Amino acid sequence: MKLRKTVKRIVALSTGATMLGATVLGAMAADLSEYPAPMFIKDGKFDGLLVIGADGDTQDMLGAMDMISSLQAVAVGGSTGTSAVTSTVGDVFKFDKSSDKLNVGENMTTIRTKLSDTHLPIILADGTFTTAKGAKYDYEQEISLGSTSDHHIQFFADKDYEDEKPVVGLSISRNKNVLNYTLEFTKNAKSSVNSDGDLTELEDRQIEMLGEVFDITGSENNTASTAELSLMRGALKPTLEEGETATYTIDGKEYEVTALIIDDTNSKVKFKINGEVTDSMVKGDVYQLSDGINIGAREILPNEAGDVTQDMVEFYLGAKKIVMKGGEELSMDDEDISNVDVYITTSQSASKTALEKIEIAWTADDDLFITEDGNEVVMPGLESIKFYMDGFYRGAEEEISVYGSSDDTITLAAPVKDYDVKLDLLYDSDSDGDFNNVGASATKKLITRTCLGTDEYFYVDMDTDEYFVVTKVNGKEAETAVLQLSKVHDTNGITVKDYTGTVIAENKKVTKTFDAADMTITVMNLSQTDSNVSFKLSDSNCVNSTLVTAEGLQLGLPATDVYTEYNLSNGIITANINCSGGDYSKSIHLNLTSWNATGTGLNGSKDCYAPAWTMNVTEEDKDENIASGTGFLQLNATFNSDTEAHVKLVAKTNLSNDKTYSIDNSKRYVGLVQSQVSTQVIEDKVADQYVIELTYPGEETYANLYIGSKASQVSTTAGSESVAITKIEVGAAVLDTSLSSYTNQNLIVVGGPAINRATAALTGKSYPAYGTDSGIPENAGLIKLVEQTDGTVAVIVAGWEADDTQRASRVLAESGNYALSGMEVVVTGTSLTDISVGVPAAE
């Protein structure tokens, strides 16, 4: 639904007992309640002049300054703002497309099943491997995502996650495939094999995988599927001579390293690190220090005879020793990484062994949770990649509730386009566990069937019907109006108000029309004696027994009466009334006044009762077409074991995981509709009378799910909104002597007819007019509205003394604090803080 309910329009009825001429603001009459907007502020700009008497006092000037300041504060030329900004650090891919976001119930593989360097240009960059003989082999990297149902966005709670806190995310079960990583050579990398089975041309070379550089320190040919590569991944790769000491820093901690002994005969080395001495190590060995940091021997370099340098060792500090053997689990520092399996494919060509590809299959070793509140999952062992979320977008979120407001009444509270409503839907007048009235009672009924055929009218009785509902649905646009018949007069016609009390139709007679919910309603018949009216509404987009919220959620309402008029020249009418389909208090009324003398009249009715009623709740689709979404709920209005009215969910099959979950181990249970919009449902079972609370987003909701490097980060900064203040132009304040006419533009006039010519002219006084001739109450100020014949207005702010004028100016400047209304008010007081506002004395 395109229309967003960001501002509620409220009509405030001022206290007529204290203000002279107080009225509900109409289209044809100005009123002080319209000050300053829209009376003087139009489209965010000040439209008028502030007129000061050339003979005025200092207090007049001060009062005018107060008013200019207050007018500037409300001269708003529109809003500006910024959208939410998402910032990323590192290599990141988001699971969405311009046409497809990741909704609740949707598998991430519907966005992508495989990822390449197009999606993760660092982690999955194409590379080139260079052998010891200088041969170059290109390779590509790819990630294939697990295709199980566990890879879908869901709303869940789990005993192993945050004490069963309900949350949106992914819950990947133990032993389910998470992803498969593949490094595949475009042309197989060939190597000779020595007598020990080593792939000599691959060793002591570097290869980049998943965004990190690995040194191949060893290899074994074995079979075509069980080849083995030993790798080292280290933070630092320094070199020391025998006996040399150097200090290195890793993660903020200093490590003093000495190459104690380098045995070039046996190619062994021994280190001392921060006082801790390692075992003797050969190339490829890794020693773990007491604080968990590894040191690894990369290369031992003996000196030649006659060299002045000592033997040297190249080593890793902060290193990880990794073994990848085909058909086995990945090994990290001599420990197997559970459920991270390696597959290496090689082939034989003459005396060479060719490395074709390396695959790593990551299967969940335990239940994994990737959630909207920040829980992430990192690939075990290599820790090069992770899944995480940056929240779940929940839309505008409006609140709707359906509940038992008394033992006998079911009530709906919801926002519609222009106001919030609280409607009593069903009433059990006998307290016997059967609903038999639509509305609050037998004398406060709710009429919901208002869209009828050519010869059908709906009937409203002011004595028995409290509200009638009209709803229009047309694609993405919808509107509900809740109306009340407030007057029926044979001569003057009818008056209809909306739910807030605003008059939308006045003095409408038979055949006359008025508009509601963007539809035209015709008055067909009325009776002052019976206080009733029949209306006709035959718009093709009108929808019966339906309410659509401000954000576009469609709610079914219980069906009610049809009023049908038959104009027959002769004959007999038989009315058969069917109570099925959830109709209550259904009746048919036959108006036979145009029959001839032989005609006979019939007025029949039949009551319908039911112990339960089902409300259908239908979402929009992601494009905001009303009632077109797959999200659908049914709420059951019924009675508990104590015959008290309450509301329950009919079924949970449209909820994520078909469940609701306890909130903080309470009797409040929450669920999320599995759809593109995902309404939140809360079943409140704390009291005996259950309540249903709905939170409707009003637009597509989706998970912000990412895959990226371990160091990657995503953060979203909320957008901001500001208002543009429109400057009141220089020259808006003028002297009375500068104007040739006071009746052709909007004016705020400061000062009485003794010192301001404009005031004298507008009040019909001779200038200057003093004392009682001024028309100003003694020791008081006044604020008076004068309407001009050309549609402009003047507001006069004047006082018996200059202090009184300043006090009245302060009231107008702070009009929001005084609820001004009518055409004139009187201001009295002893200071600028001791102020009273009232009505003028009767003449």
N, C-alpha and C positions, 0 to 999 in steps of 0.2 A: 504494500500500500504506500503510494508515494507521499501522501500527507503524513507528516510526523507531528505528533502531539507534544510540542516543546513548551507551549504556553497555554494555560487554561484561561478561558475568558470568563470573567466573573462580573455579574451585575450586582452592585451593592445598593441596597435600598436605604436611603438616609432616613433619619428620624424626623418625620414630617411634623411632629409635635413641637419641635424646638426651632424649626427653620421656616421662615415665611415663604410660602409658595413652593414648598418642597414637592417634587413630582418625580415619578419614574421617567428617566430621560427618554424623550421621544424623538422621532426623526424631524419633526417640524419645529420644535421649541428648544431654544438654548437654555442652559442651566449652569449655575456656578460650579456644579460638579464636573463640568467639562473643562474647567480651568486646571492646568495650563494646556493640556492636550485632550482633545483635538482642537480646542478653541483657538489657541495661539501657536501651537506647535503642529505643523503639518509636514509629513514626509521628513521628519527629523530637523526641520528648519523653523526658525521663529518667523511668524507671518504677522507683522504688525509694527506699531510704533509705540514708544513709551513717551507720554507727553507730560512735561513739567511746566508749571506756571513760571513765566518770566519774573513774576513778582513773588515767587515762592520763598519759603524759609529753608534753612539748612536741613531741618528734619525731613522736609519733602525730598531733598536730594538723597539723604541717607536711606529713606524708604525706597526710593527708586533704585538705589544701588543693591539693596536686598533683593528686590524683584528681578533685576537683571542677572544677579548671581544664580538665583534659583532657576530662572528660565534657561540659563546656559547649561545647568546640570541636567536638564531633561531634553535639551536639543540634541537628540541622538540621530545621527544620519545613517544608521545601519550597523550591522555587526561584521567584523572581520575576524579571521582566526586562522589557525593552522591545523592541519590534519595530524593524526598520530604518526609519529616517525619511528620506523623500525631500523635499528642499527645492527650491523653484523660485523664480527671480528673473526678473521680466519676463513677457512674453506667451509662453506655451508651450502646446503641445498634444502629448499622448503618444498614440502609435499603439497603443491597446489598448481593449478593452471588458471589462466584467465577465465576459463569457462567451467572450471570444476574445482571447488574447494573441498576440503576434507571434512565432511559432515559426520555426525554421529551415525554409526552403523556402516560407514564406508571404509573399505580396505585401502591401505596406502598404496597397494599395487594397482589400484584403479588410476592412480596418478602416474606412477612409473613402476615397471617391473624390474628394470635394470638401470644402473647408473654408470656413466663413463666420464671422461675428462670434460665433456660438454657440461656436465652438472657439477662435478667437483674437480676443477681444473688443476688443483695442487695435489690432492690426495690420489687422484686417479690419472695423473699426467702420463702421457706417453713417454717412454724412456728409451735409452740406448745403453746396452750392456757391452762393455769392451773386455775381451778376453786378455789373458796374459800375453798372447801373441799379437794383440792389436786388432783382432777381428771384431767387427761391430755388428751387433744384432739388435734390431728394434723390437720393442714389445709394447703391448697395450694392457691396460688394467680395467677391470670391470667389477661391479658389485651387482649380484642378483638378489633380490629381496625375497624373503620367505613368503610363501603364498597361502599360508594357513589362515583360518578364520580369526586367529589371535591377533592378526595384524590390522584389525579394524579399530576405529575409534569407538569407544564405548563408555558408558557411565556405569561404574562398578564400585564395589566395596570388597575388601579382602582382609581376612584376619592377619595376613602377613604384611599389610601396608597400613601404617598410621592408625592402628587400632580400629580398623574397618571404617575409616573415614570415606564417605562417598565422594567420588572424584571422576573427572573426565580424563581419559587417556587410553593407553594401550596396556593390556595385561597379557603378556606372552607366557604361556604355561611352560612348565619344565618339560624338557626334551622336544620342544618345538623348534624348528629351524628358524634362526633369526635372519641370517644372510649367508651368502657364499661369495667369497672373494676369489678372483682369478687374475693371474698375471700370465699372459700368453704371448709367446714370441711370434712375430709375423713370419720370421724365418728361423728355424730351430738353431739354438746356440750350441755349437759343436765343441767338444773337448777331447783331447787324448786322455787315455786312462793308463796310469802307471801300474806297476806290479802289485802295489798295495790296493789297487782299485780306486785310487783317488782320481777325481776329475781335475787334472793339474792346471788346465787352462782357465778353470773357473775360480780357483783358489787365489786368495790374496787380492781379490778384485772387489769392487763396490757395485751394489745394485740398489736402486731406490724403489721402495714399495710403500704404498699407503702414506706417501709424503715424508718418509724417513729414509735415511741412508743406512744400509747394512753392509758390513764387511764380511765377505765369505772367507772364513778362516779354515774351513775343512770341508771335505766331501767324500762320499762313498757311492760307487756306481750301483752296486747291488743289482736288483732286477729292474725291469722297465717301470714298475709301479712302486718300488720300495727304495728308490734313490734317496740319499740323505745329504742335506746341506747344514753345516754348522756356521752360524752367523754371530756377529758381535755388533751390538748397537751401543755406542758410547757417547756420553756428553762431551768428553775431552779425549784427545789422542796426542798427548805430548811425548817427547823423547828425552831420556836422561842418559848421561854417561855413567859408567860404574863409579860409585862413591858420590855422585852429584845429588844435591838436594834442591828441591823447588817447592813452592807453595801454590796451591790451586784452590779455587773457590767453587763449590757446588751447592746450589740452593741456599746461599748465604753462609755456608759453613766452610772454614778454611781447612785444607788438608796439606800437611807437610809430608812430602814423599821423598824418600831416599832410595836410590838403586844400590842396595847393600852389596850384592854379589851378582856378577854376570859370569856364568860358567860357559865360555864359548866352546869348550870341548863337548859338553853334553847339551849345549843350547838350553841352559836353564837360567832362571833369574829369581832373586829373592828381594822383596821390598820391605821397607819400614814406613808405615803411614801413621802419623800422630802417635808414635811410640809402639804401634802394633806391628809385629813382624809376620810376614806371610810365609806360607809353605814355599818350597821350591816349585817354580812354575815353568812349563814349557809353552811354546806357542799355542794359543787357543785356550789355555787354562784360565779359569776365573776364580778369584778368591773373594769371599764375602767378608767384609769387615764387621766388627761388632755392632756398628750402627746401621747395618744393612746395605751400605754402599759397596759396590763391586769394583775390583780392579782386575783387569785382564791383560795378559801378555799378547800383544799383537805381532811383534817381530823382534827377534834377537839378532843384533848386528855385530859380529866379532870384528875386531880390528885386524888389519893385515900386518904382517911382520914389518917392523920399521916405522909404522904409523905412530905419530905423536899423540893421537887421540886414544881414549880408553874405549873398551867395548861399550856398545850402546844398546838400549832397549826402547822400543816404541810400545806404548801401552795405552789401555783404555782406563779412564777413571770415571766412575759412575756408569759403568758398562753393564749391559745385559747380554747374557749368553743365551742364544736361541738355537734350538735344534729342530729342523723340519725334516721329518722322515715320512716318506709316503706310506699311507695306511695307518699312521699312528697319531696320537695326540701331540699337539705342539708342546715342546719342552722349553721352559724358561728358567734359567739358572738351576738346571737339573731337576726341576719339578714339572710334572705333566700338568697341562692346563686342561681341566676336565671339559669335555664336549666341544673343544676346538680342534678339529681334525684336519690333518694335512694330507694332500694328494699331490704327488709329483709324477708327471708323465715324461718319460724319456724314450728314446728309440736308438737303435744301433745302425750305424752306417759305416761299413768297412771297419777300420780300427778306431772309429770315433763313436762317442756317445753324444747324442743330441738332446739337449734340454728343451722340451716343448712348452710345458706350462706348469705353474704352481697354483694349487687351489687350497683354500682354507675354508672349511665349513664351520660356521658358528651355530651351535645348538644351545638353547637355554639350559644351563646347569641347574637352575632353580627358577621359580616364578619371577618374571621381570616386570617392572612397572615403570612406564614412561608417562608422566602425569602433568596436568595443567599447572600444578603448584610447584614445579621445578625438579621433580625426581627424574634423573637421567640414567641411561644405561650405557656403559662403556664396554667395548669388546675386550674380553679377558686376555691376558697375556701381552699381546702387542700393544694394547691400549691406544691404538692409532685412530680409532673412530668411535663415535658415540651417537645415540639417538636422544633427543630431548625436545621439550615443548616450551614455547613462550606464550603460555596461557591458552584459553579457549574463548573465542569472541562470542559474546552473549547478546549482542544487539541492544535495543533501546530498553527493554525490560519494563513492561507494565504489569500491574498486579490486578488479579481477578480472584474473587472468592465466592464460593457457594456454601451455604451453611444453614443450620437451623437457628433462626433468630429468636424463636420461642419454642415451646413444646409442640406447637401446631403449625409453625410457619417455616417455609423454605425461602431464603433470601439470596439474591444475587447482587454483589457489589462489583462494579466494573466501570472503567472509563470509556465513554463514547467520544465522538469527534470533538464536541464543544464543551463537554462537562462530564463530571462523574455522576453515576447514578447508583442508587441502592433500591432495588425493586424486590418487593415481596412477590414471589412467583406462585406459591401454592399454599393453601390454608385448609386445615382440617377443622371445620366449624363444630363438629360433634366430639372431638377428641377421642375418636374411635378407631384411629389408625387407617382412615381413608381420606385422601385429599378430595375435596368436593368444591373447591373454589380456586380459580386462577386469580391471584392477587392477595391482598392482605386480609380480606374478610368479605362477607356477602355484600357489604356496602362500600368496599374499596377494591373493586375488581380491576384486573389488568386485561386490557383488550390487546391481543397479539395478532389476530387474523384480520389484516386490513387491506390486503391485496386481493381483489375479487374480480369476478367476471363482469361482462357488459351489463347484466341486469341485477347485479348483486351490490349491496351497500353494506358497510359496517356501521354498527349502531352503538352510540355512546350515550349513556344515561348519567347525567351529572350527579344524581343522587346515589348511584350504586357503583359507578365506574371511576376509579381514581386516575388511572393513566391509560393511554393507548399508545402503541408502539408502531412506528413506520420505519421500514428499512429498505434501502436501495443498494443493490450490488451490481456493478457493471465492470467486469474485468478486474483491473487493479484499484478501482475506486469503489468506496462503499461509505455509507453514512447511515447511522441510526438516530432517530429523533424520538424522544419520550415526551409525550404531549398530554395536556390536561384541559378538558373543557371547563371553563370557569364562569361562563355566563350564557344564558339562553333567553332571548327576548323576542317576542313575536314581531315587534316593529323594528327594533334596533339591531336585530341579528344576534350573532354569537361572538364570544371571545375565546380564543385558545392561547394558552401559554405553554412554554416549554418547561422542562423539569426544574430549571432554575427560577421560574416565575416570570421570565421575560415574555412579554406579549408578542406573539408572532402573527396573530390574526385578530382584528377588532372590528365589530359592527359588520360582520359578514352575514349577508342574508341568503336566502335560498337561491341557488344557481351561481352564487359567487364563489370564488376560488381563493386559496392561499397556498403558499409553498412551505414544505417541510421536507428535510432530507433530500433536497434537490428534486422533489416531485410535487406535482400539483394535486391538491385535494379539493373536491367540489362539495359544497353544502347542498344536500338533496332535499331534506325535510327537517323541520324543527318544530318543537312544541314547548312553549314556555310553561304551560300547565304541567306537562309531564317531565319537564327539564331534560329533554332528550333531543338528539340530533342524529340523522343518518348521513353518512359521508360516502363519497365514491372516490376510489383511488384505483386506477387501472393502468398504471405505468408498467410497461413490459419488463422493467428491471426491478420492480417491487418484489420483495421476498417476505412471505408470511412467517409468523412465529419465529422470528430470528432477530438477534442483536449482534451487531458487528462492533468490536471495540475500536478505539482510536488507532491502534496499530494494526488492525486487520484480522483479529481472531473472530471466527464466526461461532456463535453460541445459539443453540436451539432453545426456544421458549415453548412452554405448554400452549397448545392450541385452544382457541376460544370461539365465541359466538360468530355466526354469520347472520347478517340482516338482509333478507331478500324481499324485494317488492315485486308483486305481480299486479299488472293492470289488465284485468280481463273484462270482457263484455258480458260474459256469462260462464257458468260452469262450476265445478266443484274441485277443490284442491285437497290432495292428501299429502301430508308431510311425514316422511319416514326419517327418523333421526338415528344415525349410527354412532355409538359411543366408542367405537374402536379407534386405534391410532393415537391414543394418548390425549384425546379431547376431553375437556372438563366443562361442566355447566353449559353444554352446547344446546342452543335453542334456535328455533326459527320463528320469525315474526312476519305476519302477512298483512299488508296494508291494502284493504279492498275498497277504499273510498270511491274509486271510479267505476265500481260495478253498477249495473243497472238495478232497477227495483227488484228484479227477480233473483239477484245475486245474494249469496249468503256468505258471511264472513267466517274466518277461521283464525284463531290465534293459538298456536300450540307450542308446548315446550316440554323438554325432557331433561332430567338431570343425569349426569354421569359421575361415577365415583371410581377411585382406584387407589390401591395401597402403595403404589410406586409409580414413578415417572422417570424416564431416561432423557438426560440432556446430551445431545450430540455436540461435540466440540471439534471444529475443523480448522486446521492451519492454512495459511497461504503456502504457495510453493516458493522456491528461492527467488523467483522473479516478481514476487509480491502479487500474484493473481489470487483474489479472494476465494477461499474455500477450495483451492485447487491443489493443495499440498497432500502428501501421503500421510502426514501426521494427523491422527484421529483418536479422540478419546470419547468414552461414554461415562457420564456421571449418573449415578442412581440416587434419586431423591426418594427416601423411604422412611421407615420407622424402626427404631431399635426395640429391644425387648420390653422397654418401659413405655412403649407407644409414644416416643418422643421423635419428632422429625429430625432427620439428619441426612448426610450425603456420603456416598461411598463410590469408589471406582468400580465400574462394572467388571472390567478385565484389565490385565496388564500386558496383553500381547503386543501392543504397539509401543511399549517402553523398551529402552535398551536393556537387554538381558531378561526381558519380561518380568522385571522386578522393581520394587521400591526398597530403599535401604534406611535403616534407622539413623536418625541424626543424633549423635552423641549418646547413643544407647537409650534414647527416649522413645516415647510413643508417637513421635512425629517421623513420618517416613517419606523419603524423597526419591523421585524417579525423573528420568529425562526421556521425552518422546524420541524415538529413533526416526529421524527425518532430517530434511534440509533446514528446518527452522528450530526444532527441538524445544518445545514448551517444557518448562519445569513443573512437575506436579508434586505437591506435598499433601499427603494424607495425615491430617491431625486427628489422632485418636486418643489424645490426652483426656478429654472429657467423654462422657457417655454419648453425647451428640457429636458425631464425626463432622469434620470440616474439610473441604477441598480448597486448596490454595493453588492458583495457577500463576506462573510468571511467564509472560509471553514476550519473546524477543522482537517480533514485528519485522524481522528480516532474516536473511540466511545467517546461520551460526556455523562456526567451523573451528577446527583445531589448528593451531600454529605449530605444526610438527616439522622437525628438522633432523637432518643427518649431517654430520660434519666432523672435522678433526677434533681431537680431544681438547685442544686449546681454544676451539671456536666458541663464540658467544653471540647471543642474539638478545637484544633488549628493545623494548618498545616504550617510547615516551609519549604520554598522552597529549593529544592536541589541546590547544588553548583557544579561547574565544575572547575577543575584546570588542568594545563598542567604539564607533567613531563619533566623537563629539563634534557637532557642527558649530562652527564659530558664529556667534551673533555679530552681525556686521557692524562696523563703526557707522554711526549715523542713525542707529535704531532709537536713540533717545533724542527728543527734539523739544524746543520751547513752544508753548502755545501760540506765540506770535508768529511762528514760522509757517503755520498752516493756514491755507485759505478756506479749507472745509474740514469739518470734523465728522462727516457722515459718509465717507466713501472708502474707509479702510478700517481695519481692526486697530483699536486704540486701548492702551492702558493709561488712564488719566490720573495723575497724582495731585492732590490738593483740591480744596473746596472752591466754590464759585467766587470767593473773595479774592483768591490769588491765581486762579487758573481759568482762562477764558473758555477753554474747551469744556470744562465742567459746567460752567454757566450755560453755554449753548446747548449742551446735551440734556440739561435738566430744565430748560426753558426759563432760566433766570436772567435778570439783567446783570451785567458785569459792572462793578463788583457787588456781590450780594453777601451781606454780613449777618451774623447772629441767627435769629429765628428765620430771617428771610432766606437763609442759605438752604433750609430744609434739612439741616444736619442736626441730629439730637444733641442736646447740651451735654458737654463733658463726655462725648463719645465719638467714635469714628464709624464710618459705614463703608461697605463694599457693595456697589450697585451695578447690576448688569443692564445695559441698554441695547436693545436689538434695533438695527438699522433696516430700513426698507430694502436695501440692496443685498441683504444677507450678511453684512459685516456686523460686528459687535463692538461695544465699548464697555470697559469695566472701569468704573470710577472708584477711586480710593481716596476718601476725604475725611477730615476730622474737624471737630469744633475748634480745637487748638492744634498747633503744629505737632505736639506730642501725640495727640489722638490720631493724626494722619500717619505718623510713623508707626504707631501700634497697629493700625489697620493694614499698613503695608507689610508689616511683619507676618500678620495672619495670612495674607494672600501669598506671600513668598513661601510660607510653610503650610500651604493649603491642604496638603496630605495629612496633616496632623489635626485638622479641624472638620473634616467631612463636610465641606461647604456644599450647599445646594440651594435651589430656588433662585429668585431674582435679586434678593437683597438680604444682607445680614448686618447686624449692629455689633460693634466691637467696643468693649469697655475694659477698664483696668487701671492699675496704678503705676505699672512699669512695663518693660518689654518682656518680662517673664510672668507677670501677674496679668493674665488676659482671659476674658470671657467673651464668648460669641453667642449671640442670641438673635431673636426675631425683632423687627421694629415694632414699636407700640402701635396698636390699632388706631386708625384715624377716626 
